[in-house]
Amino acid sequence: MDPVEALERIAFLLERTQAPTYRVKAFRTAAGVLAPLPETEVRRRAEAGSLTDLKGIGPKTAAVAAQALRGEVPDYLARLEEEAGGPLTEGGRALRAALRGDCHLHSDWSDGGSPIEEMARAARALGHEWAALTDHSPRLTVARGLSAERLRAQLEVVAEVNERLGDGFRLLTGIECDILADGSLDQERELLERLDVVVASVHSKLRMDAESMTRRMVSAVASPLVDVLGHCTGRLHGGAGRPESEFDADLVFAACARFDTAVEINCRPERLDPPRRLLRRALDAGVLFSIDSDAHAPGQLDWQIYGCARAEECGVPADRIVTTWPADRLLDWTRST
């Protein structure tokens, strides 16, 4: 087993189960240290017991690398595979098998923890044909939202990543754009027109009155620039949690259906948004859906199964889920809305 692959797999499984960031970082850092080194040097250091002389390699990560180089499955990895490598939830497998992409993921350009190419390679490894990079827009300063200048620079990076990845996978350009209090969008129109996928989400003033929130959301989903309405209720589970925003769901979903804007089925365990009762109302309204991981790390890309299980439970047909579409069909849709 390649030691870098073993370290990256451990990090992936830790992310998948929401392990503390510091634990994940130790293994991703170690993989990054070993990746550019010749195998002969890594092997020599492992045999001499000097891997820990390298900055970023600790006793635990050195042990993983040494076991991998001996042709063994590292003990730490074997234990994690047993504890965390199985199915995350019951159900949803048929829909998960039908997915071809993911419309919502973040990199370290905003509040994600991994480089763009690392996220793209992880999406490809999970069997996706495409994924949309949707880092945050500028008003969300706590998440290092992208200014227009930084977003333009990111578009060039995405093009370079696609060149390196070659055929068989495409990283799409995108953004998770804040819906401002008046329903306008938090990025320059010219830039939004250039992007492949625009996810629009409410991140501020989540407790505004229902009438104002409804007006705000309808204004956004009616925009020809918006493709997906992200985590519509804004709710959060666990800890202090956060209740759902109040709005007229029937009006919002009717607007999504009229303006051909997909409703996101957000797969993050602390969100699982919309709740089932609203998911069923959106289904009755005739909307399209997008099952999205909202991943902020490679291992979190695997969370789509949570949304697949909920969609399957509520009877959402696969053809109304845009993330089951090939890239060409998706792009024909986003460019026509």
C-alpha positions, 0 to 999 in steps of 0.5 A: 500500500502506498503510504500517501494513499494510506494517510489520505484514506485515513483523513477521508474516513475521519472527515466522513465521520466529523472527527475534530479538524486537528486529527484530520490535519495531522494525516493530510499534512503528513501525506503532503510532506511525503507525496513529493519525496522519492519512494526510495527516500521515504523507505530509507527513512522508514527503515532508519526510524527517521521519518519523524525528523521531517516537519509534519510527520509525527509518531502516529503518521510515521507508523502508518507510513512504515506499515504501508511500506512493509506491504501491510494495511496500517493498524490505524487504517484497518480500525477506521475502516471497520468503525467508519468505512461502512454505510453511513445510513440505510437506504438511498443506494439506488439514487446514490448510484445514479448521481453523476455530480455535486452542485455544492462544495467548498475549498480552502479559498473560502471556508473549506479545508482543502485545496481545489484540486484535492476536492476535485480528485476526491469527487472523481474518486467517488465516481462523479463525472463532474462537481461544481466548486461553490465557494462563498461570496464576499459578504460572508466575511467569516467564511472568507467569501470571494471578492470579484477579484479573487473569484476571477483568479479562481476561474483561472485555477479551475481551468488549470485543474481541469487541464491536469485532471484530463478527460473523464471528470470536469470541475465546474465553476460556481459560487454559493452566493448570499441572498441579501436582505432585499433579495439581491445577489452578493456578486457582480452580475457579469461574473455570475453570468460567467459561472457554470452553477450558482447556488443562492443561500440565505446566511444572514438575518435568518430570523426576519419575519415570514413575509419579508423572508418569502419576498427575499427568497422569491426574488432570488429564485426568480433571477435567471442567474440562480440555478439552485436554492441552497439549504432553504430553512437555514436550520442547524442540528446539534449544540445550540442548534438553529431553528428554521427560518420562517417563510411561505414554503408553498410560494417559494417552491411555486416560484422555484418551479416557475423559474426552473430553479432547483431546490437543494437537498442539503446533505450535511448531517447538521443541516439535512435541509429541507426537512421531510415535510417541506421536501414533500411539499417541494415535490408536489410543487413540481420543482427540480432538486439538487442533492448536494454534499455542501462538503468542506473537506474531501471526506464530506463529499461522501455525505450525499448518501444522507440526501439520497436516503431522504429523497428516496423516502419522500419519493423524489424521482431520479430524473428530477434530480439535476445531480443525476444528469450528465454535465452537458445536460446540466449546463444546458439547463443552467445556461437556459434558466 
